[in-house]
């Protein structure tokens, strides 16, 4: 069964995980980065990993990870999702109220921003850490 509740706004290869990434974007400024690959939770079993995102700009590349309790009760991405699991997570994200979104973005344990230039920033500390790929080990700190 294909994921058909929503159409992704972006589908692209994701070389770091040797797989694919689908970006979903909803009217409440939330969405999801849904990935599958050799280095994702469940990817070796052809299952998806879902990371809820909050869009901070007009581009489909300007988002932060966030963990609404309605979707991520453990405060982390959700792995080992089949298509129906992904549909359920997307539906829940789409239906979050403004108050629920604000609560979830208020205290994230960490946040990664993906820019259009495919740079990733860890905004959880006093310094912004610039990565050229998600969670790359070699990085440089930039003052906020």
N, C-alpha and C positions, 0 to 999 in steps of 0.2 A: 504494500500500500504506500502510495506517495504522500508526502506532506502537502496537503491541499487546502488547509484552512486559510493560509495567507500565501501570497506570492512574495518571494524574497526581492528586495530592491537591488541586490547585488549577489552574484554568484561568481566565485573566482577560485583559481587554484591557490593553495596555501602551501608553499614549498617547505616551510619549516616543519610541518607535520606530515609532509608527503601526502597531502590530501586536498580537501575542498572546504571552502568556507561559504556559508550563506548568511547574508545580513538581512534581518527583518526589521522594519521600522513602522511604528504605530503612531496614531494621532496624539497620544498622551506623552510623546517624546521618549518612550521606551521602545525596546525591541530586543533583539537577540543576535548574538554571533553563534551560529550553529556550525560546528566543525566535525569532520570525520577524517581520520588519517592514522598513520602508523604510530603516532605519539599522542593520541588522545585517549581519554577514558572510554573504553569500549570500541575504539576504532578497529582493533584487530578482529573484532567480532562483527564488523560492519554496522556498528551502532554509533549514535551521535553523542556529542558533548554539547551542552547548551550553556552559554554564558549570557545572562541578562545584561543589557546595556541601557544607558541613558544618554541620549544624544545631546551634545553641548554646542552643536553648530549645524549649519545647513547641509554640510556634506555628509554622505553616508560613512565617511571615515572618521568623523569627529564624535567619538563616543567614549564614555567611561563605563567600566564594569561596575555593577552595583548588585546588591543581594537582597531583594525584597523577601521577607520571611514567607510570603505566600507562595513563592517559587523555590526559594533556597533556604529551607529551614536550618541547614547546617552552615550557612554563610559561605558557601563555595559554589563553584560551577557544578552542574549536574551531568554526570556521565552515564554511560550505558543506557542511553535512551533509544527506544525504537521510534518509528514514525508517529505512533499514537501518543507516546510520551512527549515528543516534541510538540505535537499539536496541542496537547493539554497545557504545556508550559507557555506556548505562544498565546493561547486563549487567555490564560491567567494574566500574563503581562499586558495584553491589550485591554483588559478590563480593570486594571489598577486605577484607583481614584487619584486625584491630585494629592490628597493628604497621604495616601499610601506611598506614592512615589517620593514625596518630600521626606517622609520618615525614612525610607530606605536609602536615599542619597545623603541623608544627614550624617551618618556615622559609618561609612564603609570601612572595612578592615584595611583595604588598599584599593587603589583605583588605577587603571591603566587607560590612558587616552590614546586612541589611534588617530593619527592625523592623515590628511590626504597624501602627504609625502611618505606615508608608510613608516612613520616614526612613532614610537611608543613611549609614553611618559608615565613614570610611577609618581603619582601626586600624593602619596601618603605621608611624606615627610616634609621637613622644612625646605629641603632641596628637591628640585625636579630632576629625576634621573632620566637621561635620554638614552633610549635603546634604538638600534636600527632594526631589530626584529624583536618580537615579543619575548620578554624575559631573557634577553641576551646577557651573557656573563660579563662581557667587556662593555663598559659604558662610561660616560662622563657626567659629572654633576653640573647642573646649571642652577644658579641662584634664581629663586622664585621672585 
